[in-house]
């Protein structure tokens, strides 16, 4: 980073392009625009671009009023035109990084972003990758990729990695107050990126290499995956022992040291926890190292939807009904409360498994009101009508948003399967629960 770059950042005259305007990119674009930078969001989706340019947000954490204010002030704009990258002093890549069908990294979106950057790169621009990926991506795909074209690192371009830490629906931790890890290919690249993020984030955490920054993201979410798998397995064990796992967890959590509370559930969802550990596992295999913890955790967590279906069969058997032809209501399709995010939601797997068993399945969700099922058909939520709940043989509580009164749902339900202990021992006479049986 030179003095010109420093001056451009401090005077907010540096222009920023955010590539990808999803759950990561749009909040980041809004944060920089609110700080006074001129921000262009690049996204191949014409629908998304039109939505943002109309002053509307399609991300629940970002109010449309703020987007409209920034668009009106010409601080934020969106485009499908990659040639606008030519004006960017800072380019931040926030594109999806899914897995292939064989659970290997799918790098198509990063490679597509880099193709657009290579064709339109402004001399001296900083490129920061935020997408979750395997250690070595920034160095191999971005830095070495551009150097092979004859460009000089820290002269023609700068390269860094800073893992996204977005938690959809979290009102306590936002872009501004979540510490930001930053690693650069070189010290100059790191300093440049740190200076940029310092403008919008309270605490920036520099690390010595991009590989450490990349690895830190995978470590965070693999830690969560392993511990969620452990508590899911403990929940299944507790069921066998006729022990209430939820009361057990609360008792253990009173220990002020050496214990961190995790809770069981119907499976894992979102973009990070179901996918990130497999990036690390894939990279480990390339070094002839096989992580048994990662693979086992994936197996346990991925098996939870099947366990929930088994519990549904048990709940119906208690009232003398079979799963086949029963009417079942799934409450909540989003992977967590108070968001519309369906990415990797275990509720989708539960819906598929139940319909394959020829159950009649509807769902109720006030945030995620529709989804495309395994037959490629659009499913729509039923209205929030508590009396209508009584029409179903079984209600499965998966995700309960704050505008859904779980007590009213339970009051009207004939039989309940509670996967997240929403009810505790309330309504024990008609509830089967994950981690214990409320009838015991």
For each residue, the residues with C-beta under 8 A, 3 or more apart:
1: 5 6 158 188 189 191 192 195
2: 5 6 124
3: 6 7
4: 7 8
5: 1 2 8 9 14 89 124 126 192 195
6: 1 2 3 9 10 195
7: 3 4 10 11 13
8: 4 5 11 13 14 89
9: 5 6 12 14 195 196 199
10: 6 7
11: 7 8
12: 9 35 36 37 199
13: 7 8
14: 5 8 9 37 89 90 196
15: 37 38 39 40 87 88 89 90
16: 29 32 37 38 39 40 88 89 90 91 92
17: 39 40 41 42 84 85 87 88 90 91 92
18: 21 25 26 28 29 32 39 40 41 42 92 94
19: 25 42 43 91 92 93 94 95 113 116 117
20: 24 25 42 43 93 94 95 96 109 113 131
21: 18 25 26 29 41 42 43 45 48 49 52 78 94
22: 25 26 59 94 96
23: 26 27 59 61 166 168 271 341
24: 20 27 28 94 130 131 164 166
25: 18 19 20 21 22 28 29 41 43 92 94 95
26: 18 21 22 23 29 30 41 52 57 58 59 62
27: 23 24 30 31 59 61 62 166 174 175
28: 18 24 25 31 32 92 94 130 164 175
29: 16 18 21 25 26 32 33 39 41 76
30: 26 27 33 34 62 66 67 70 76
31: 27 28 34 35 175 176 200
32: 16 18 28 29 35 37 39 199 200
33: 29 30 36 37 38 39 70 75 76
34: 30 31 66 70 75 200
35: 12 31 32 199 200
36: 12 33 75
37: 12 14 15 16 32 33 75 199
38: 15 16 33 74 75
39: 15 16 17 18 29 32 33 70 75 76 77
40: 15 16 17 18 77 78 79 84 87 88
41: 17 18 21 25 26 29 49 52 76 77 78 79
42: 17 18 19 20 21 78 79 80 81 82 84 85 116
43: 19 20 21 25 48 49 78 79 80
44: 80
45: 21 48 49 80
46: 49 50 80
47: 50 51
48: 21 43 45 51 52 58 78
49: 21 41 43 45 46 52 53 78 79 80
50: 46 47 53 54
51: 47 48 54 56 57 58
52: 21 26 41 48 49 55 56 57 58 67 71 76 77 78
53: 49 50 71 77 78
54: 50 51 71
55: 52 64 67 68 69 71 72
56: 51 52 64 67 68
57: 26 51 52 62 63 64 66 67
58: 26 48 51 52
59: 22 23 26 27 62
60: 168 169 338 339 340 367
61: 23 27 168 169 174 339
62: 26 27 30 57 59 66 67
63: 57 66 67
64: 55 56 57 67 68
65: 68 69
66: 30 34 57 62 63 69 70
67: 30 52 55 56 57 62 63 64 70 71 76
68: 55 56 64 65 71 72
69: 55 65 66 72 73
70: 30 33 34 39 66 67 73 75 76
71: 52 53 54 55 67 68 74 75 76 77
72: 55 68 69
73: 69 70 76
74: 38 71 77
75: 33 34 36 37 38 39 70 71
76: 29 30 33 39 41 52 67 70 71 73
77: 39 40 41 52 53 71 74
78: 21 40 41 42 43 48 49 52 53
79: 40 41 42 43 49 84
80: 42 43 44 45 46 49
81: 42 84
82: 42 85 116 119 120
83: 86 120
84: 17 40 42 79 81 87 88 120
85: 17 42 82 88 91 116 117 120 121 122
86: 83 120 121 122
87: 15 17 40 84 122
88: 15 16 17 40 84 85 91 122 125
89: 5 8 14 15 16 122 124 125 126
90: 14 15 16 17 125 126 128 196
91: 16 17 19 85 88 117 125 126 127 128
92: 16 17 18 19 25 28 128 130
93: 19 20 110 113 114 127 128 129 130 131
94: 18 19 20 21 22 24 25 28 130 131 164
95: 19 20 25 109 110 112 113 131
96: 20 22 109 131 271
97: 105 106 107 109 110 131 132 133 275 279
98: 106 275
99: 103 104 105 106 275 278 279
100: 103 104 105 106
101:
102:
103: 99 100 278 281 282
104: 99 100 282
105: 97 99 100 133 134 279 282
106: 97 98 99 100 109
107: 97 110 111 133 137 141
108: 111 112
109: 20 95 96 97 106 112 113 131
110: 93 95 97 107 113 114 129 131 133 137 141
111: 107 108 114 115 141
112: 95 108 109 115 116
113: 19 20 93 95 109 110 116 117
114: 93 110 111 117 118 141 142 145
115: 111 112 118 119
116: 19 42 82 85 112 113 119 120
117: 19 85 91 113 114 120 121 127
118: 114 115 121 145 146 149
119: 82 115 116
120: 82 83 84 85 86 116 117
121: 85 86 117 118 125 146 151 156 157
122: 85 86 87 88 89 125
123: 156 157
124: 2 5 89 155 156 157 158
125: 88 89 90 91 121 122 157 158
126: 5 89 90 91 157 158 159 160 189 192 193 196
127: 91 93 117 142 157 158 159 160
128: 90 91 92 93 159 160 161 162 193 196
129: 93 110 133 137 138 142 159 160 161 162
130: 24 28 92 93 94 161 162 163 164
131: 20 24 93 94 95 96 97 109 110 164
132: 97 163 164 217 218 221 271 272 275 276 279
133: 97 105 107 110 129 137 138 214 279
134: 105 137 214 218 279 280 282 283
135: 211 214 215 218 283
136: 139 140 211 214 283
137: 107 110 129 133 134 140 141 142 161 214
138: 129 133 141 142 143 159 160 161 183 185 210 213 214
139: 136 142 143 144 159 185 210 211
140: 136 137 143 144 145
141: 107 110 111 114 137 138 144 145
142: 114 127 129 137 138 139 145 146 159
143: 138 139 140 146 147 153 159 185
144: 139 140 141 147 148
145: 114 118 140 141 142 148 149
146: 118 121 142 143 149 151 153 156 157 159
147: 143 144 150 151 152 153
148: 144 145
149: 118 145 146
150: 147
151: 121 146 147 156 157
152: 147 155 156 157
153: 143 146 147 156 157 158 159 185 186 189
154: 157 158 186 188 189
155: 124 152
156: 121 123 124 146 151 152 153
157: 121 123 124 125 126 127 146 151 152 153 154
158: 1 124 125 126 127 153 154 184 185 186 188 189 192 193
159: 126 127 128 129 138 139 142 143 146 153 184 185 189 210
160: 126 127 128 129 138 182 183 184 185 189 190 192 193 210 213
161: 128 129 130 137 138 182 183 184 210 213 214
162: 128 129 130 180 181 182 183 193 197 213
163: 130 132 181 213 214 216 217
164: 24 28 94 130 131 132 217
165: 173 178 179 180 217 220
166: 23 24 27 175
167: 170 173 178
168: 23 60 61 270 336 339 341
169: 60 61 336 337 338 339 341
170: 167 173 174
171: 174
172:
173: 165 167 170 177 178
174: 27 61 170 171 177 178
175: 27 28 31 166 178 200 201
176: 31 200 201 202
177: 173 174 201 202
178: 165 167 173 174 175 201
179: 165 201 202 203 204 205
180: 162 165 197 201 203 204 205
181: 162 163 205 207 213 216 217
182: 160 161 162 190 193 194 197 204 205 206 207 213
183: 138 160 161 162 190 206 207 208 209 210 211 212 213 214
184: 158 159 160 161 187 188 189 190 191 192 193 210
185: 138 139 143 153 158 159 160 189 190 210
186: 153 154 158 189 190
187: 184 190 191
188: 1 154 158 184 191 192
189: 1 126 153 154 158 159 160 184 185 186 192 193
190: 160 182 183 184 185 186 187 193 194 206
191: 1 184 187 188 194 195
192: 1 5 126 158 160 184 188 189 195 196
193: 126 128 158 160 162 182 184 189 190 196 197
194: 182 190 191 197 198 204 206
195: 1 5 6 9 191 192 198 199
196: 9 14 90 126 128 192 193 199
197: 162 180 182 193 194 200 201 204
198: 194 195 201 204
199: 9 12 32 35 37 195 196
200: 31 32 34 35 175 176 197
201: 175 176 177 178 179 180 197 198 204
202: 176 177 179
203: 179 180
204: 179 180 182 194 197 198 201
205: 179 180 181 182
206: 182 183 190 194
207: 181 182 183 212 213 216
208: 183 212
209: 183 212 213
210: 138 139 159 160 161 183 184 185 213 214
211: 135 136 139 183 214 215
212: 183 207 208 209 215 216
213: 138 160 161 162 163 181 182 183 207 209 210 216 217
214: 133 134 135 136 137 138 161 163 183 210 211 217 218
215: 135 211 212 218 219 280
216: 163 181 207 212 213 219 220
217: 132 163 164 165 181 213 214 220 221 276
218: 132 134 135 214 215 221 222 276 277 279 280
219: 215 216 222 223 280
220: 165 216 217 223 224
221: 132 217 218 224 225 272 273 276 277
222: 218 219 225 226 276 277 280 294 297
223: 219 220 226 227
224: 220 221 227 228 262 273
225: 221 222 228 229 268 273 274 276 277 294 297 298 301
226: 222 223 229 230 277 293 294 297
227: 223 224 230 231 260 262
228: 224 225 231 232 262 264 265 268 273 297 301
229: 225 226 232 233 296 297 298 299 300 301
230: 226 227 233 234 262 297 300
231: 227 228 234 235 245 249 262 263 264
232: 228 229 235 236 264 265 300 301 304
233: 229 230 236 237 300
234: 230 231 237 238 245 248 264
235: 231 232 238 239 245 264 434 435
236: 232 233 239 240 307
237: 233 234 240 241
238: 234 235 241 243 244 245 248 435 436
239: 235 236 242 245 434 435 436 437
240: 236 237
241: 237 238
242: 239 436 437 440
243: 238 248 436
244: 238 247 248 435 436
245: 231 234 235 238 239 248 249 264 435 436
246: 249 250 263 421 424 433 435 436
247: 244 250 251 436
248: 234 238 243 244 245 251 252
249: 231 245 246 252 253 261 262 263
250: 246 247 253 254
251: 247 248 254
252: 248 249 255 259 261
253: 249 250 259 261
254: 250 251
255: 252 258 259
256:
257:
258: 255
259: 252 253 255
260: 227
261: 249 252 253
262: 224 227 228 230 231 249
263: 231 246 249 420 421
264: 228 231 232 234 235 245 420 434 435
265: 228 232 268 304 346 419 420 434
266: 304 305 308 346 347 350 398 419 420 434
267: 301 302 304 305 308 346 349 350
268: 225 228 265 273 274 301 304 335 344 346
269: 273 274 334 335 336 341 342 343 344 345 346 347
270: 168 273 274 335 336 341 343 344
271: 23 96 132 274 275 343 344
272: 132 221 275 276
273: 221 224 225 228 268 269 270 276 277 301
274: 225 268 269 270 271 301 302 344
275: 97 98 99 132 271 272 278 279 344
276: 132 217 218 221 222 225 272 273 279 280
277: 218 221 222 225 226 273 280 281 294 297 298
278: 99 103 275 281 282 294 298
279: 97 99 105 132 133 134 218 275 276 282 283
280: 134 215 218 219 222 276 277 283 284 291 294
281: 103 277 278 284 285 291 294 295
282: 103 104 105 134 278 279 285 286
283: 134 135 136 279 280 286 287
284: 280 281 287 289 290 291 294
285: 281 282 288 289 290
286: 282 283
287: 283 284
288: 285
289: 284 285
290: 284 285 295
291: 280 281 284 294 295
292: 295 296
293: 226 296 297
294: 222 225 226 277 278 280 281 284 291 297 298
295: 281 290 291 292 298 299
296: 229 292 293 299 300
297: 222 225 226 228 229 230 277 293 294 300 301
298: 225 229 277 278 294 295 301 302
299: 229 295 296 302 303
300: 229 230 232 233 296 297 303 304
301: 225 228 229 232 267 268 273 274 297 298 304
302: 267 274 298 299 305
303: 299 300 306 307
304: 232 265 266 267 268 300 301 307 308 346
305: 266 267 302 308 309 346 349 350 353
306: 303 309 310 353
307: 236 303 304 310 311 434
308: 266 267 304 305 311 312 346 350 396 417 419 434
309: 305 306 312 313 323 350 353 354 357
310: 306 307 313 314
311: 307 308 314 315 417 419 432 434
312: 308 309 315 316 323 328 354 394 396 417
313: 309 310 316 317 322 323
314: 310 311 317 318 432
315: 311 312 318 319 394 415 416 417 432
316: 312 313 319 321 322 323 326 393 394 415
317: 313 314 320 321 322
318: 314 315 415 432 439
319: 315 316 393 414 415
320: 317
321: 316 317 326 393 394
322: 313 316 317 325 326
323: 309 312 313 316 326 354 357 358 359
324: 357 358 359
325: 322 358 359 360
326: 316 321 322 323 359 360 393 394
327: 359 360 362 391 392 393 394
328: 312 354 359 360 361 362 392 393 394 395 396
329: 361 362 363 364 382 389 392 394 395 396
330: 333 347 350 351 354 361 362 363 364 396 398
331: 363 364 365 395 396 397 398 399 400 404 406 409
332: 337 347 363 364 365 397 398 399 400 401 404
333: 330 342 345 347 348 351 363 365 368 371 381 398 399
334: 269 337 339 340 341 342 345 347 365 367 368 399 401
335: 268 269 270 339 341 342 343 344 345 346 347 399
336: 168 169 269 270 339 341 399
337: 169 332 334 399 400 401 402
338: 60 169 367 401 402
339: 60 61 168 169 334 335 336 367 368
340: 60 334 367 368 369
341: 23 168 169 269 270 334 335 336 345 368
342: 269 333 334 335 345 347 348 368 371
343: 269 270 271 335
344: 268 269 270 271 274 275 335
345: 269 333 334 335 341 342 348 368
346: 265 266 267 268 269 304 305 308 335 349 350 398
347: 266 269 330 332 333 334 335 342 350 351 363 398 399
348: 333 342 345 351 352 371 373 374
349: 267 305 346 352 353
350: 266 267 305 308 309 330 346 347 353 354 396 398
351: 330 333 347 348 354 355 361 363 373 379
352: 348 349 355 356 373 374
353: 305 306 309 349 350 356 357
354: 309 312 323 328 330 350 351 357 359 361
355: 351 352 358 359 361 373 374
356: 352 353
357: 309 323 324 353 354
358: 323 324 325 355
359: 323 324 325 326 327 328 354 355
360: 325 326 327 328
361: 328 329 330 351 354 355
362: 327 328 329 330 382 392
363: 329 330 331 332 333 347 351 379 381 382
364: 329 330 331 332 381 382 384 404
365: 331 332 333 334 368 369 381 399 401
366: 369 381 384 401 403 404
367: 60 334 338 339 340 401
368: 333 334 339 340 341 342 345 365 371 381
369: 340 365 366 380 381
370: 378 379 380 381
371: 333 342 348 368 378 379
372: 376 377 378 379
373: 348 351 352 355 376 377 378 379
374: 348 352 355
375:
376: 372 373
377: 372 373
378: 370 371 372 373
379: 351 363 370 371 372 373
380: 369 370
381: 333 363 364 365 366 368 369 370
382: 329 362 363 364 385 388
383: 388
384: 364 366 403 404
385: 382 388 389
386: 389 405 408 409 411 412
387: 390 412
388: 382 383 385 391 412
389: 329 385 386 392 395 409 412 413
390: 387 412 413 414
391: 327 388
392: 327 328 329 362 389 395 413 414
393: 316 319 321 326 327 328 414 415
394: 312 315 316 321 326 327 328 329 413 414 415 416 417
395: 328 329 331 389 392 409 410 413 414 415 416 417
396: 308 312 328 329 330 331 350 416 417 419
397: 331 332 400 406 409 416 417 418 419 420 422 423
398: 266 330 331 332 333 346 347 350 419 420
399: 331 332 333 334 335 336 337 347 365 420
400: 331 332 337 397 404 406 409 420 422
401: 332 334 337 338 365 366 367 404
402: 337 338
403: 366 384
404: 331 332 364 366 384 400 401 409
405: 386 408 409
406: 331 397 400 409 410 422 423
407: 410 411 423 426
408: 386 405 411 412
409: 331 386 389 395 397 400 404 405 406 412 413
410: 395 406 407 413 416 423 426 427 430 431
411: 386 407 408 427
412: 386 387 388 389 390 408 409
413: 389 390 392 394 395 409 410 416 427 430
414: 319 390 392 393 394 395 430
415: 315 316 318 319 393 394 395 430 431 432
416: 315 394 395 396 397 410 413 423 427 430 431 432
417: 308 311 312 315 394 395 396 397 431 432 433 434
418: 397 421 422 423 431 432 433 434 438
419: 265 266 308 311 396 397 398 433 434
420: 263 264 265 266 397 398 399 400 434
421: 246 263 418 424 433 434 435
422: 397 400 406 418
423: 397 406 407 410 416 418 426 427 431 433 438
424: 246 421
425: 428 438
426: 407 410 423 431
427: 410 411 413 416 423 430 431 438
428: 425 431 438 439
429: 439
430: 410 413 414 415 416 427
431: 410 415 416 417 418 423 426 427 428 438 439
432: 311 314 315 318 415 416 417 418 437 438 439
433: 246 417 418 419 421 423 436 437 438
434: 235 239 264 265 266 307 308 311 417 418 419 420 421
435: 235 238 239 244 245 246 264 421
436: 238 239 242 243 244 245 246 247 433 440
437: 239 242 432 433 440
438: 418 423 425 427 428 431 432 433
439: 318 428 429 431 432
440: 242 436 437
